């Protein structure tokens, strides 16, 4: 029997509906509407598309949003000055600097300059450290979206064996931390993992977040596993994930498609984080 498809669009829509209701309540209690501010340096087409989608989502749920589009020749100092200005702007609840930035700018320095209380991408060293210590903070949107999908699917993580393929600061490491916090037994795999399919076959829950098209096939699936494919790879066949979807769905119990799986959740959790940041302000 083919795996059931985990509909990220439907789950994200439910999250956005919940956020919209909570924003109305927030506005009634605080007398203002939360605001997200985005920043792009340069004219990367993919970044423009991603950020436009985030602003559409903000409008849909009733969040205010603003955008700073900076020329590619913007210096690192100028960008950091803008970030500091936004840090101190009492009308701004969330700050998102869209990556990548031009090569002459250090992305780690930019991220570290963002006020952790406004870091709705959950990428600052402070928020990453809070997650590592199991303390409350703003969590990176894609990993948070993965966990929301697993909750929606009622996946019992207590004692389950979870395998995460990928160790990026954006997805792999934080999702492994979140799974550990949910009492799963977690294995983190990467480019130097020996016999990757064999390791993946142990997984009750398999998270693929490595950025290699169709890296994981049926031989990497445990029968009945739940598979969350975070990868988005542009190929001649269109967008594909890190999992060979057609092969995996014959083995797995449930699987996310690409597109339409994790992607919509990332934007939905950005809205959740912006509202959480606004609520946390005194």
DOPADO-532947 format. One record per residue: residue number from 0; x, y, z of N, C-alpha, C in turn; residue in one letter. Coordinates in steps of 0.1 Angstrom, whole numbers, m for minus. Example, Ala and Ser with C-alpha at 12.3 -4.5 7.8 and 13.67 -1.06 7.14 Angstrom:
BEGIN
0; 132; m57; 78; 123; m45; 78; 132; m33; 78; A
1; 128; m22; 71; 137; m11; 71; 129; 0; 79; S
This chain:
BEGIN
0; 9; m12; 0; 0; 0; 0; 9; 12; 0; X
1; 6; 22; m9; 14; 34; m10; 12; 43; 3; X
2; 23; 50; 6; 23; 58; 18; 12; 69; 17; X
3; 7; 74; 28; m2; 85; 27; 7; 98; 26; X
4; 1; 107; 19; 8; 120; 16; 5; 130; 27; X
5; 16; 135; 33; 14; 145; 44; 13; 159; 37; X
6; 1; 165; 38; m2; 177; 30; 3; 189; 38; X
7; 15; 194; 35; 20; 206; 42; 12; 218; 39; X
8; 6; 219; 28; m2; 231; 25; m14; 232; 34; X
9; m21; 220; 36; m33; 220; 45; m29; 223; 59; X
10; m18; 217; 64; m13; 220; 78; m9; 234; 80; X
11; m2; 240; 70; 2; 254; 71; m10; 263; 71; X
12; m20; 260; 63; m33; 268; 63; m39; 268; 76; X
13; m39; 256; 83; m45; 256; 97; m37; 264; 106; X
14; m24; 264; 105; m15; 272; 114; m18; 287; 111; X
15; m19; 291; 98; m21; 305; 95; m35; 310; 100; X
16; m45; 301; 99; m58; 305; 105; m57; 307; 120; X
17; m50; 298; 127; m49; 300; 141; m41; 313; 144; X
18; m31; 316; 137; m23; 328; 139; m32; 341; 137; X
19; m40; 340; 126; m49; 351; 123; m58; 354; 135; X
20; m64; 344; 141; m73; 346; 152; m65; 352; 164; X
21; m53; 347; 166; m45; 352; 178; m40; 366; 176; X
22; m38; 370; 163; m34; 384; 161; m45; 393; 164; X
23; m58; 390; 161; m69; 398; 164; m70; 400; 179; X
24; m68; 389; 187; m68; 389; 201; m56; 398; 206; X
25; m44; 396; 200; m33; 404; 205; m35; 419; 202; X
26; m41; 423; 191; m44; 437; 188; m54; 442; 198; X
27; m64; 434; 202; m74; 439; 211; m67; 441; 225; X
28; m58; 433; 229; m52; 434; 242; m41; 444; 243; X
29; m33; 446; 232; m22; 455; 232; m24; 468; 225; X
30; m34; 468; 217; m37; 481; 209; m28; 483; 198; X
31; m21; 473; 193; m13; 474; 181; m12; 460; 174; X
32; m7; 461; 162; m5; 448; 154; 10; 445; 153; X
33; 14; 433; 155; 29; 430; 153; 34; 433; 139; X
34; 47; 435; 138; 52; 439; 125; 65; 431; 123; X
35; 66; 425; 111; 78; 418; 106; 85; 427; 95; X
36; 98; 428; 96; 106; 436; 87; 116; 427; 80; X
37; 116; 426; 67; 126; 418; 59; 136; 427; 52; X
38; 148; 421; 50; 159; 428; 43; 165; 419; 33; X
39; 166; 424; 21; 174; 417; 10; 185; 426; 5; X
40; 197; 420; 4; 208; 427; m2; 211; 421; m16; X
41; 210; 429; m26; 212; 424; m40; 199; 421; m46; X
42; 200; 414; m58; 188; 411; m66; 187; 396; m69; X
43; 189; 388; m59; 188; 373; m61; 173; 370; m64; X
44; 170; 364; m76; 156; 362; m79; 149; 352; m69; X
45; 156; 342; m65; 150; 333; m55; 146; 340; m42; X
46; 155; 348; m37; 153; 355; m25; 141; 365; m27; X
47; 140; 371; m38; 128; 380; m41; 115; 372; m40; X
48; 115; 360; m46; 103; 352; m46; 99; 348; m32; X
49; 110; 343; m24; 107; 338; m11; 101; 349; m2; X
50; 108; 361; m3; 104; 372; 6; 90; 377; 2; X
51; 87; 377; m11; 73; 382; m15; 63; 372; m9; X
52; 66; 359; m9; 57; 350; m3; 54; 352; 11; X
53; 65; 356; 18; 64; 359; 33; 55; 371; 35; X
54; 56; 381; 27; 48; 393; 29; 33; 390; 25; X
55; 31; 382; 15; 17; 378; 12; 11; 370; 24; X
56; 19; 362; 30; 14; 354; 42; 11; 364; 53; X
57; 19; 374; 56; 17; 383; 66; 4; 391; 64; X
58; 1; 395; 51; m11; 402; 48; m23; 393; 50; X
59; m22; 380; 47; m33; 371; 48; m37; 370; 63; X
60; m28; 370; 72; m31; 367; 86; m33; 380; 94; X
61; m30; 392; 88; m32; 404; 95; m20; 410; 102; X
62; m8; 404; 99; 4; 410; 104; 9; 422; 95; X
63; 14; 432; 102; 20; 443; 94; 34; 438; 89; X
64; 39; 443; 78; 52; 439; 73; 58; 451; 65; X
65; 71; 452; 65; 78; 462; 57; 91; 455; 52; X
66; 96; 461; 41; 108; 455; 35; 118; 466; 31; X
67; 131; 462; 33; 142; 470; 28; 150; 462; 18; X
68; 149; 467; 5; 157; 462; m6; 169; 470; m8; X
69; 181; 464; m5; 193; 472; m6; 201; 467; m18; X
70; 209; 477; m25; 217; 473; m36; 228; 463; m33; X
71; 232; 456; m43; 243; 446; m41; 256; 451; m35; X
72; 258; 464; m39; 271; 470; m34; 270; 476; m20; X
73; 259; 474; m13; 258; 478; 1; 269; 471; 9; X
74; 276; 479; 17; 287; 474; 25; 282; 466; 38; X
75; 290; 458; 43; 287; 451; 55; 283; 461; 66; X
76; 291; 471; 68; 289; 482; 78; 275; 488; 76; X
77; 271; 491; 64; 258; 497; 62; 247; 487; 65; X
78; 249; 475; 62; 238; 465; 65; 237; 463; 80; X
79; 248; 463; 87; 248; 461; 102; 242; 473; 109; X
80; 244; 485; 103; 238; 497; 108; 223; 497; 107; X
81; 218; 491; 96; 203; 490; 94; 198; 480; 104; X
82; 205; 469; 106; 200; 459; 115; 199; 465; 129; X
83; 209; 472; 133; 209; 479; 146; 198; 489; 148; X
84; 195; 496; 137; 184; 505; 137; 171; 498; 139; X
85; 169; 486; 132; 157; 478; 134; 156; 472; 148; X
86; 168; 468; 153; 169; 463; 167; 163; 473; 177; X
87; 165; 486; 175; 161; 496; 185; 147; 502; 181; X
88; 141; 498; 170; 128; 503; 166; 117; 496; 174; X
89; 110; 504; 182; 100; 498; 191; 88; 493; 183; X
90; 87; 497; 170; 76; 493; 162; 78; 480; 154; X
91; 90; 475; 156; 94; 463; 149; 95; 451; 158; X
92; 88; 440; 155; 88; 428; 164; 97; 417; 159; X
93; 98; 416; 146; 106; 406; 140; 115; 411; 128; X
94; 127; 406; 128; 137; 410; 117; 141; 397; 110; X
95; 141; 398; 97; 146; 387; 89; 155; 392; 78; X
96; 167; 389; 78; 177; 392; 67; 178; 380; 58; X
97; 173; 381; 46; 172; 370; 37; 186; 366; 33; X
98; 189; 353; 34; 202; 348; 30; 200; 341; 16; X
99; 210; 340; 8; 224; 345; 10; 225; 360; 8; X
100; 236; 365; 13; 240; 379; 11; 252; 379; 2; X
101; 255; 390; m5; 267; 390; m13; 280; 386; m6; X
102; 289; 381; m14; 301; 375; m9; 310; 384; 0; X
103; 309; 397; m2; 317; 406; 6; 311; 409; 20; X
104; 300; 403; 23; 293; 404; 36; 293; 391; 43; X
105; 297; 391; 56; 298; 379; 64; 284; 376; 70; X
106; 277; 365; 65; 264; 363; 70; 263; 359; 85; X
107; 273; 353; 90; 273; 349; 104; 273; 362; 113; X
108; 281; 372; 108; 282; 384; 116; 268; 392; 115; X
109; 262; 392; 104; 249; 398; 102; 239; 392; 111; X
110; 238; 378; 111; 228; 371; 119; 231; 374; 134; X
111; 243; 374; 138; 247; 376; 152; 243; 390; 157; X
112; 242; 399; 148; 239; 413; 151; 224; 415; 154; X
113; 216; 406; 149; 201; 407; 151; 198; 405; 166; X
114; 190; 414; 171; 185; 412; 185; 178; 398; 187; X
115; 183; 389; 195; 177; 376; 196; 162; 376; 199; X
116; 157; 386; 205; 143; 387; 208; 135; 390; 195; X
117; 141; 395; 185; 135; 398; 172; 139; 388; 161; X
118; 147; 378; 165; 153; 369; 155; 143; 358; 152; X
119; 133; 362; 143; 122; 353; 139; 127; 341; 130; X
120; 139; 342; 125; 145; 330; 118; 151; 320; 128; X
121; 153; 324; 140; 158; 315; 150; 173; 311; 148; X
122; 181; 320; 142; 194; 316; 138; 205; 322; 146; X
123; 202; 332; 154; 213; 338; 162; 219; 328; 171; X
124; 232; 330; 175; 239; 321; 184; 231; 320; 198; X
125; 225; 331; 202; 217; 331; 214; 205; 321; 213; X
126; 198; 322; 203; 186; 313; 201; 190; 299; 199; X
127; 201; 297; 191; 206; 283; 189; 211; 277; 202; X
128; 217; 286; 211; 222; 281; 224; 210; 278; 233; X
129; 200; 286; 233; 188; 283; 241; 182; 270; 237; X
130; 181; 267; 224; 176; 254; 219; 185; 243; 224; X
131; 198; 245; 223; 207; 234; 227; 206; 231; 242; X
132; 202; 241; 250; 201; 239; 264; 187; 236; 268; X
133; 178; 234; 259; 164; 231; 262; 156; 242; 268; X
134; 160; 254; 265; 154; 266; 271; 145; 273; 261; X
135; 135; 280; 265; 126; 287; 256; 133; 298; 247; X
136; 130; 298; 235; 136; 308; 225; 129; 307; 212; X
137; 133; 315; 203; 127; 314; 189; 135; 304; 181; X
138; 127; 294; 176; 133; 283; 169; 132; 285; 154; X
139; 143; 281; 147; 144; 281; 133; 131; 276; 126; X
140; 126; 283; 116; 112; 281; 111; 111; 267; 105; X
141; 120; 263; 96; 119; 250; 90; 119; 238; 100; X
142; 128; 237; 109; 127; 227; 119; 114; 227; 127; X
143; 110; 239; 131; 97; 241; 138; 86; 235; 129; X
144; 86; 238; 116; 76; 233; 107; 76; 218; 106; X
145; 88; 212; 106; 89; 197; 106; 82; 191; 119; X
146; 85; 197; 130; 79; 192; 143; 64; 194; 142; X
147; 59; 205; 137; 44; 207; 136; 38; 197; 127; X
148; 44; 193; 116; 39; 182; 107; 39; 169; 115; X
149; 49; 166; 122; 49; 153; 130; 38; 154; 141; X
150; 36; 165; 147; 25; 166; 157; 11; 164; 150; X
151; 10; 170; 138; m3; 169; 131; m6; 154; 127; X
152; 5; 147; 124; 4; 133; 120; 3; 124; 132; X
153; 3; 130; 144; 3; 122; 157; 14; 112; 157; X
154; 26; 115; 153; 37; 106; 153; 42; 106; 168; X
155; 43; 94; 173; 47; 92; 187; 63; 92; 187; X
156; 69; 102; 191; 83; 104; 191; 90; 98; 204; X
157; 82; 95; 214; 87; 90; 226; 94; 77; 224; X
158; 107; 76; 225; 115; 64; 223; 117; 60; 209; X
159; 111; 67; 199; 113; 64; 185; 127; 66; 180; X
160; 131; 59; 170; 144; 61; 164; 143; 71; 153; X
161; 149; 82; 154; 149; 92; 143; 163; 94; 137; X
162; 163; 95; 124; 175; 97; 117; 174; 110; 109; X
163; 184; 119; 111; 184; 132; 104; 196; 132; 95; X
164; 193; 133; 82; 204; 134; 72; 206; 148; 68; X
165; 218; 153; 73; 221; 167; 71; 224; 173; 85; X
166; 234; 182; 85; 239; 188; 98; 240; 203; 97; X
167; 232; 210; 88; 233; 224; 87; 228; 231; 99; X
168; 233; 243; 101; 228; 252; 112; 213; 256; 110; X
169; 209; 256; 98; 195; 260; 95; 185; 250; 98; X
170; 188; 237; 94; 178; 226; 96; 183; 214; 104; X
171; 194; 208; 99; 198; 195; 105; 201; 195; 120; X
172; 209; 205; 124; 212; 205; 139; 200; 209; 147; X
173; 193; 220; 144; 181; 223; 152; 170; 213; 152; X
174; 168; 206; 141; 157; 196; 141; 161; 184; 149; X
175; 174; 181; 149; 179; 170; 158; 177; 174; 173; X
176; 180; 186; 176; 178; 191; 190; 163; 190; 194; X
177; 154; 193; 185; 140; 193; 188; 135; 179; 189; X
178; 140; 170; 181; 136; 156; 183; 141; 150; 196; X
179; 153; 154; 200; 159; 149; 213; 150; 154; 224; X
180; 145; 167; 223; 137; 173; 233; 123; 165; 234; X
181; 119; 159; 223; 107; 151; 222; 109; 137; 227; X
182; 121; 134; 232; 125; 121; 237; 126; 110; 226; X
183; 130; 114; 214; 133; 105; 204; 148; 101; 205; X
184; 152; 90; 200; 166; 86; 199; 171; 90; 186; X
185; 181; 99; 186; 184; 106; 173; 198; 103; 168; X
186; 199; 100; 155; 212; 98; 148; 213; 109; 138; X
187; 224; 116; 138; 226; 127; 128; 236; 121; 117; X
188; 232; 122; 105; 241; 117; 94; 246; 128; 85; X
189; 256; 126; 78; 262; 136; 70; 271; 130; 59; X
190; 279; 138; 52; 286; 133; 40; 296; 122; 43; X
191; 300; 121; 56; 310; 111; 59; 304; 99; 67; X
192; 291; 98; 67; 284; 87; 74; 287; 74; 65; X
193; 291; 64; 71; 294; 51; 64; 280; 43; 62; X
194; 279; 38; 50; 267; 30; 46; 254; 38; 51; X
195; 252; 49; 45; 241; 58; 48; 227; 51; 47; X
196; 225; 43; 36; 211; 36; 36; 209; 27; 48; X
197; 219; 20; 52; 218; 11; 63; 214; 18; 76; X
198; 220; 30; 78; 217; 38; 90; 202; 43; 89; X
199; 199; 48; 77; 185; 53; 75; 174; 43; 77; X
200; 178; 30; 74; 168; 19; 75; 164; 16; 89; X
201; 171; 22; 99; 168; 20; 113; 157; 30; 117; X
202; 154; 40; 109; 146; 51; 113; 131; 48; 113; X
203; 125; 51; 125; 110; 52; 125; 106; 65; 119; X
204; 114; 75; 121; 112; 89; 115; 125; 93; 108; X
205; 124; 95; 95; 135; 99; 87; 133; 114; 82; X
206; 143; 122; 85; 143; 136; 81; 154; 138; 71; X
207; 151; 141; 59; 161; 144; 48; 163; 158; 46; X
208; 175; 163; 49; 178; 178; 48; 192; 180; 44; X
209; 196; 175; 32; 210; 175; 28; 212; 183; 15; X
210; 202; 184; 7; 203; 192; m6; 209; 184; m17; X
211; 206; 171; m18; 211; 162; m29; 199; 156; m35; X
212; 196; 158; m48; 184; 153; m54; 183; 138; m53; X
213; 171; 133; m48; 168; 119; m47; 179; 110; m41; X
214; 186; 116; m31; 197; 108; m25; 192; 95; m19; X
215; 181; 96; m13; 176; 84; m5; 165; 77; m12; X
216; 167; 64; m15; 157; 56; m22; 151; 46; m13; X
217; 144; 37; m19; 137; 27; m11; 146; 19; m2; X
218; 159; 17; m6; 168; 9; 2; 172; 17; 15; X
219; 168; 29; 16; 171; 37; 28; 159; 39; 37; X
220; 148; 31; 34; 136; 33; 41; 133; 20; 49; X
221; 129; 22; 62; 123; 12; 70; 108; 11; 66; X
222; 103; m1; 64; 89; m3; 61; 81; 4; 72; X
223; 72; 12; 68; 63; 19; 78; 69; 32; 84; X
224; 80; 36; 79; 86; 48; 85; 78; 61; 81; X
225; 80; 71; 88; 75; 85; 85; 86; 93; 79; X
226; 85; 98; 67; 96; 104; 60; 92; 119; 58; X
227; 101; 128; 63; 99; 142; 61; 111; 147; 52; X
228; 107; 151; 40; 117; 155; 30; 118; 171; 30; X
229; 129; 176; 35; 131; 190; 36; 138; 196; 23; X
230; 144; 187; 15; 152; 191; 4; 143; 197; m7; X
231; 149; 208; m13; 142; 214; m25; 153; 216; m35; X
232; 153; 208; m46; 164; 208; m56; 158; 210; m69; X
233; 164; 219; m77; 159; 223; m90; 166; 213; m100; X
234; 159; 206; m107; 165; 196; m117; 157; 198; m131; X
235; 162; 191; m141; 155; 191; m154; 141; 186; m153; X
236; 138; 178; m142; 125; 173; m140; 116; 182; m131; X
237; 121; 194; m128; 114; 203; m119; 120; 202; m105; X
238; 112; 206; m95; 116; 206; m81; 115; 191; m76; X
239; 125; 186; m70; 125; 173; m64; 132; 174; m50; X
240; 129; 165; m41; 134; 165; m28; 147; 157; m27; X
241; 151; 154; m15; 163; 146; m12; 159; 131; m12; X
242; 146; 128; m13; 141; 115; m12; 136; 111; m26; X
243; 138; 99; m31; 132; 95; m43; 117; 91; m39; X
244; 109; 101; m42; 95; 101; m37; 87; 88; m42; X
245; 88; 85; m55; 80; 74; m60; 85; 61; m54; X
246; 98; 59; m52; 103; 47; m47; 100; 46; m32; X
247; 101; 57; m25; 100; 57; m10; 85; 55; m6; X
248; 76; 60; m14; 62; 59; m10; 56; 45; m11; X
249; 64; 36; m17; 60; 22; m17; 64; 15; m5; X
250; 73; 21; 4; 78; 15; 16; 74; 22; 28; X
251; 74; 36; 28; 70; 44; 40; 56; 43; 43; X
252; 52; 47; 56; 38; 48; 60; 33; 62; 56; X
253; 41; 72; 57; 37; 86; 54; 49; 93; 49; X
254; 47; 103; 40; 58; 110; 34; 53; 124; 29; X
255; 62; 134; 30; 59; 147; 25; 63; 148; 11; X
256; 55; 155; 2; 59; 157; m12; 68; 169; m13; X
257; 74; 170; m24; 82; 182; m28; 78; 186; m42; X
258; 72; 198; m44; 68; 208; m34; 55; 204; m27; X
259; 51; 213; m17; 39; 211; m10; 40; 204; 3; X
260; 52; 201; 8; 53; 195; 21; 58; 204; 31; X
261; 72; 204; 33; 78; 213; 44; 77; 227; 40; X
262; 79; 231; 27; 80; 245; 23; 69; 254; 29; X
263; 56; 251; 27; 46; 259; 33; 47; 261; 48; X
264; 52; 251; 54; 53; 252; 69; 64; 262; 73; X
265; 74; 264; 66; 84; 273; 69; 79; 287; 70; X
266; 71; 291; 61; 64; 304; 61; 54; 305; 72; X
267; 47; 295; 74; 37; 295; 85; 43; 297; 99; X
268; 55; 290; 101; 61; 291; 114; 68; 305; 116; X
269; 72; 311; 105; 77; 325; 105; 66; 334; 111; X
270; 54; 332; 107; 43; 340; 113; 41; 337; 128; X
271; 42; 324; 131; 41; 320; 146; 52; 327; 154; X
272; 64; 327; 148; 76; 333; 155; 74; 348; 157; X
273; 69; 355; 147; 67; 369; 148; 57; 373; 158; X
274; 46; 365; 159; 36; 368; 170; 42; 364; 183; X
275; 50; 354; 184; 56; 350; 197; 66; 361; 202; X
276; 74; 366; 192; 83; 377; 195; 76; 390; 200; X
277; 64; 393; 194; 56; 404; 198; 51; 402; 212; X
278; 46; 390; 215; 40; 387; 228; 51; 388; 239; X
279; 63; 384; 236; 74; 384; 246; 79; 398; 250; X
280; 75; 408; 242; 80; 422; 245; 71; 427; 257; X
281; 78; 434; 265; 71; 441; 277; 63; 452; 272; X
